[in-house]
């Protein structure tokens, strides 16, 4: 059975958003209060990256589930024909 893999571009995008978000947090922690806007921006980017990875995982899971259901359905039909 062919198994679907997560979309590589979506995974890379999600990880990139998370890395940029963590970088914003580190810059804000090192420089201080003059760059306060980086704290919520970094948090937002981390959340968007995590959401992107979660959606990608669910889509891949759904595709694999549909393929497996189709395979089980075909197997049951062949069993009914043999009986």
Helices and strands as residue ranges (DSSP letters): H 8-31, G 33-35, H 37-82
